[in-house]
Amino acid sequence: MNIIAASELSKSVITDFFITNWGSPQMVIGSGIFTCDELDGYAHIGSDGAIQGYVSYVLEQTECEIISLDSLAENRGIGSALLARAEQAAKEAGCERMKLVTTNDNLHALGFYQRRGYQFHELHVNAVEKARAIKPEIPLIADNGIPIRDEIVLVKLI
């Protein structure tokens, strides 16, 4: 897999990736407001030279928080490889645990992370209402018909 550090890409390429896939590089979650194209991260570059997957994260003392993880080609190992690379970077930086937030509707992500050793840690009921006040483009209902309301924090010791 062709995984490279975000620092090896131009910021505009990363920004365009987030605008295309998230509407903007801004991520609003319970732990804060993040501008993903300004964070540490890794990209998977496809054979066409385009970003096919991306992970962004924040290192804080002994904890690494994954802010975003995207794969444009499902079931090819891109998300797994990017997550493993972020975990490796966190270990090298002295982190003891990984943390991430996803929403109640994101059943695919909940399964993906649990299969990789992440456990439910916290539930923030109706937290997405607060995020939606800052980022109103967050939809009320997901593509799978589930109302988007709650944030779920998952944690893995590394």
C-alpha positions as CSV (number, residue, x, y, z in Angstrom):
1,M,0.0,0.0,0.0
2,N,1.2,3.5,-0.8
3,I,0.7,5.3,2.5
4,I,2.4,8.6,2.9
5,A,2.5,11.3,5.6
6,A,0.2,14.2,5.2
7,S,3.3,16.5,5.3
8,E,4.3,15.0,1.9
9,L,1.1,16.3,0.2
10,S,0.1,19.9,-0.6
11,K,-2.5,21.2,1.8
12,S,-4.8,22.0,-1.1
13,V,-5.0,18.4,-2.1
14,I,-6.0,17.4,1.5
15,T,-8.5,20.3,1.7
16,D,-10.1,19.2,-1.6
17,F,-10.4,15.6,-0.3
18,F,-12.2,16.8,2.8
19,I,-14.5,19.2,0.9
20,T,-15.4,16.4,-1.5
21,N,-16.1,13.8,1.2
22,W,-17.2,15.8,4.2
23,G,-18.3,19.1,2.8
24,S,-15.5,20.9,4.6
25,P,-12.2,20.1,6.4
26,Q,-13.9,21.1,9.7
27,M,-14.8,18.3,12.0
28,V,-17.1,19.1,15.0
29,I,-17.2,16.5,17.8
30,G,-17.5,16.5,21.5
31,S,-13.8,16.8,22.1
32,G,-13.5,19.9,20.0
33,I,-13.6,21.6,16.6
34,F,-10.8,20.4,14.3
35,T,-9.6,21.4,10.9
36,C,-8.6,18.1,9.5
37,D,-6.3,19.4,6.7
38,E,-4.2,21.0,9.4
39,L,-3.7,17.9,11.6
40,D,-1.2,15.1,11.5
41,G,-2.2,12.3,9.3
42,Y,-1.6,9.8,6.6
43,A,-3.0,9.3,3.1
44,H,-3.3,6.2,0.9
45,I,-2.5,7.2,-2.6
46,G,-4.1,5.1,-5.4
47,S,-2.5,4.1,-8.7
48,D,-4.0,7.2,-10.3
49,G,-2.2,9.5,-7.8
50,A,-5.4,10.5,-6.0
51,I,-6.1,10.1,-2.3
52,Q,-8.1,6.9,-1.8
53,G,-8.0,7.0,2.0
54,Y,-7.0,9.4,4.8
55,V,-6.6,9.4,8.6
56,S,-6.1,12.5,10.7
57,Y,-5.3,12.5,14.4
58,V,-4.2,14.6,17.4
59,L,-1.5,13.5,19.8
60,E,-2.0,14.6,23.4
61,Q,0.5,13.4,26.0
62,T,-0.4,9.7,26.4
63,E,-3.5,9.6,24.2
64,C,-4.0,9.8,20.4
65,E,-7.4,10.8,19.1
66,I,-8.4,9.8,15.6
67,I,-10.4,12.7,14.2
68,S,-11.2,11.3,10.8
69,L,-10.7,8.0,8.9
70,D,-11.9,7.6,5.4
71,S,-11.6,5.0,2.7
72,L,-13.0,5.5,-0.7
73,A,-12.6,1.8,-1.6
74,E,-14.3,-0.4,0.9
75,N,-13.0,-3.8,1.9
76,R,-9.5,-3.4,0.4
77,G,-7.6,-2.9,3.7
78,I,-7.1,0.9,3.2
79,G,-8.8,1.9,6.4
80,S,-7.1,-0.9,8.4
81,A,-3.7,0.1,7.0
82,L,-4.3,3.8,7.8
83,L,-5.5,3.0,11.3
84,A,-2.5,0.7,12.0
85,R,-0.1,3.5,10.8
86,A,-1.8,6.1,13.1
87,E,-1.5,3.6,16.0
88,Q,2.2,3.1,15.2
89,A,2.8,6.8,15.1
90,A,1.0,7.1,18.5
91,K,3.1,4.4,20.0
92,E,6.3,6.0,18.7
93,A,5.1,9.3,20.3
94,G,4.6,7.6,23.7
95,C,0.9,7.3,23.6
96,E,-0.7,4.5,25.7
97,R,-4.2,4.6,24.2
98,M,-6.2,5.5,21.1
99,K,-9.5,7.2,21.2
100,L,-12.1,8.2,18.6
101,V,-15.7,9.4,18.4
102,T,-18.3,8.2,16.0
103,T,-22.1,8.6,15.9
104,N,-24.8,6.2,16.7
105,D,-25.9,5.8,13.1
106,N,-22.4,4.7,11.9
107,L,-22.9,1.0,12.2
108,H,-20.2,0.2,9.7
109,A,-17.6,2.2,11.7
110,L,-18.7,0.7,15.0
111,G,-18.1,-2.8,13.7
112,F,-14.9,-1.9,12.0
113,Y,-13.3,-0.4,15.1
114,Q,-14.5,-3.2,17.5
115,R,-13.0,-5.8,15.2
116,R,-9.7,-3.9,15.6
117,G,-9.8,-4.0,19.4
118,Y,-11.6,-0.7,20.2
119,Q,-14.2,-0.8,23.0
120,F,-17.1,1.4,23.9
121,H,-16.0,3.9,26.5
122,E,-18.5,6.7,26.7
123,L,-21.9,7.6,25.3
124,H,-22.9,11.3,24.8
125,V,-26.6,11.4,24.3
126,N,-27.8,14.1,21.9
127,A,-24.3,15.4,21.4
128,V,-24.8,15.8,17.7
129,E,-27.3,18.6,18.4
130,K,-24.5,20.7,19.8
131,A,-22.3,19.9,16.9
132,R,-25.1,20.7,14.5
133,A,-25.4,24.2,16.0
134,I,-21.8,24.8,14.9
135,K,-21.9,22.8,11.7
136,P,-25.5,22.9,10.5
137,E,-24.8,20.8,7.4
138,I,-24.7,17.7,9.6
139,P,-27.7,15.7,8.5
140,L,-30.6,14.8,10.8
141,I,-30.9,11.3,9.4
142,A,-28.2,9.1,8.0
143,D,-28.4,7.3,4.6
144,N,-29.4,4.1,6.5
145,G,-32.5,5.8,8.0
146,I,-31.1,6.1,11.5
147,P,-31.4,9.5,13.2
148,I,-28.0,11.0,13.9
149,R,-28.1,12.0,17.6
150,D,-25.5,10.5,19.9
151,E,-21.7,10.3,20.0
152,I,-20.0,7.1,21.0
153,V,-16.4,7.3,22.3
154,L,-14.3,4.2,21.6
155,V,-10.9,3.5,23.2
156,K,-8.1,1.0,22.6
157,L,-5.0,0.5,24.7
158,I,-1.8,0.3,22.6
